[in-house]
Amino acid sequence: MTVPLLYLFRRPCGRNSLQMCAESPPRRLAPHFGGTLTMPALAQLYFRTAILFLIAGISIGIFMSISGNHAVMGAHAHINLLGWVTSALFGTYLALNPAKAAGLLPRLQYGVYVLGVLAMGTSLYLMLDGNASIEPVVAVSSLVAFAGVLLFAVIIFMPARS
């Protein structure tokens, strides 16, 4: 998938800066990318995953509002922050650094992180809703999500593939 990083505009013409010259060529605002950037599939996958987490988080928020029961607020917050925000940030980093999205480690990191956040969000919801016996699952899945974050730190600090 190609994401255009161009914003084409015409230079102002004459005294009126709002008037644009018809004959002026368009200018590229992102010449260092050659005008376009090919987004890695893993970055796109992170964005798709992030929007699914956002839909889940908002759905929980709407349910809490309608029911008046805010006991699962912690799960709502974790799903939105770790699922939506952090996944979108991971996707943004990989989109801006496509060489870092290549190889086995980034794919492994995606799987570990998403599995951890999905299991943690679900189990945390159930625990906060009154199922105290699921607390060990919350603990283990939190560690899995944290392992995904640590793997992403390795990706950030490792040199880019050529």
Stockholm file with secondary structure:
# STOCKHOLM 1.0

chainA/1-162         MTVPLLYLFRRPCGRNSLQMCAESPPRRLAPHFGGTLTMPALAQLYFRTAILFLIAGISIGIFMSISGNHAVMGAHAHINLLGWVTSALFGTYLALNPAKAAGLLPRLQYGVYVLGVLAMGTSLYLMLDGNASIEPVVAVSSLVAFAGVLLFAVIIFMPARS
#=GR chainA/1-162 SS CEEECCCCCCCBCSSCTTSBCTTSCCCCSCGGGTTEEECCHHHHHHHHHHHHHHHHHHHHHHHHHHHCCCTTHHHHHHIIIIIIIHHHHHHHHHHHCGGGGCSHHHHHHHHHHHHHHHHHHHHHHHHHTTCGGGHHHHHHHHHHHHHHHHHHHHHHHSCCCC
#=GC SS_cons         CEEECCCCCCCBCSSCTTSBCTTSCCCCSCGGGTTEEECCHHHHHHHHHHHHHHHHHHHHHHHHHHHCCCTTHHHHHHIIIIIIIHHHHHHHHHHHCGGGGCSHHHHHHHHHHHHHHHHHHHHHHHHHTTCGGGHHHHHHHHHHHHHHHHHHHHHHHSCCCC
//
